């Protein structure tokens, strides 16, 4: 489990296959607006990765049962998570690479943001 002190790997131009769910859908989000649910400091719903192109706007909505903070590595963006209420973090994807989005207090990985040129 990566903590806030660990840097994400910035690997422009790399790709990987998303795992498939039993319904045939991938675990990657192809849209720039995604929602997550967090219980006990762990992601219980939402994609394992978010794929966007440089210049797209990313909107991440997170609802957590406990207070925490979402942190986007590489972009140094954060949003506080009040318990039981959705919080939204919106920003422009301006830096290509693969970036961890984590829960700051629990240190859990929420998702990976993959930004392609």
C-alpha positions in Angstrom: 0.0 0.0 0.0 1.5 3.3 -1.0 1.5 6.2 1.4 1.6 9.9 0.6 5.4 9.9 0.8 5.7 7.5 -2.1 5.9 9.1 -5.6 3.9 7.8 -8.5 5.6 6.5 -11.5 5.5 9.1 -14.3 5.7 6.9 -17.4 4.3 8.7 -20.4 3.5 6.5 -23.4 3.0 3.3 -21.4 -0.2 1.3 -21.5 -1.7 -1.6 -19.7 -4.8 -3.6 -20.1 -7.6 -3.1 -17.6 -9.0 -6.2 -15.9 -12.5 -7.3 -17.0 -15.4 -7.7 -14.7 -17.9 -10.6 -15.0 -20.2 -8.3 -17.1 -17.5 -7.7 -19.7 -16.9 -4.1 -18.6 -13.4 -3.0 -17.8 -12.3 -1.5 -14.5 -11.0 1.6 -16.2 -13.1 4.7 -16.6 -13.1 6.1 -20.1 -14.9 9.2 -19.1 -13.4 12.1 -17.2 -16.2 12.2 -14.5 -16.1 9.3 -12.0 -17.6 8.5 -8.6 -16.2 6.4 -5.8 -17.6 5.1 -2.5 -15.2 4.5 0.4 -16.0 2.5 3.5 -13.5 2.0 6.4 -10.8 3.7 4.5 -11.0 1.5 1.4 -12.5 1.9 -2.0 -15.7 -0.3 -2.4 -16.9 1.2 -5.7 -15.3 3.1 -8.5 -12.8 2.3 -11.3 -9.3 1.0 -10.6 -8.0 3.5 -13.2 -9.1 6.6 -15.0 -7.9 7.2 -18.5 -7.9 10.7 -20.0 -6.0 12.7 -22.5 -4.0 15.9 -21.7 -6.3 18.8 -21.7 -9.4 16.9 -20.5 -11.1 18.0 -17.3 -11.2 15.4 -14.6 -14.0 15.4 -12.0 -13.7 12.9 -9.2 -16.6 12.5 -6.7 -15.9 10.6 -3.5 -18.3 9.6 -0.7 -16.7 8.2 2.4 -18.2 6.9 5.6 -15.3 8.5 7.6 -13.5 11.8 7.4 -10.4 11.7 5.1 -8.8 13.6 2.3 -8.2 12.7 -1.4 -4.8 13.5 -2.8 -3.8 13.4 -6.5 0.0 12.8 -6.8 1.8 14.8 -9.5 -0.9 17.5 -9.5 -0.8 18.2 -5.7 -4.6 18.5 -5.6 -6.6 17.6 -2.5 -10.2 17.6 -1.3 -11.5 17.0 2.2 -14.0 14.2 2.6 -16.6 14.9 5.3 -18.2 11.7 6.5 -21.3 10.7 4.6 -21.2 13.6 2.1 -20.0 13.5 -1.4 -16.9 15.7 -2.2 -15.8 16.6 -5.7 -12.3 17.4 -7.0 -12.1 18.9 -10.5 -9.0 19.8 -12.4 -7.5 19.9 -15.9 -5.3 16.9 -16.8 -2.2 18.9 -17.9 0.6 16.5 -17.0 1.0 13.2 -18.9 1.9 10.1 -16.9 0.5 7.7 -14.4 -0.5 9.3 -11.1 -1.8 7.7 -7.9 -4.9 9.1 -6.3 -5.0 8.1 -2.7 -6.8 8.6 0.6 -4.4 10.7 2.5 -5.3 9.7 6.1 -5.7 5.9 5.5 -3.0 5.8 2.8 -5.1 3.5 0.6 -4.9 3.8 -3.1 -8.2 5.0 -4.5 -7.3 4.8 -8.2 -4.7 5.6 -10.8 -5.0 8.5 -13.2 -3.5 7.7 -16.6 -3.0 10.9 -18.7 -1.9 10.4 -22.3 -0.5 13.1 -24.6 
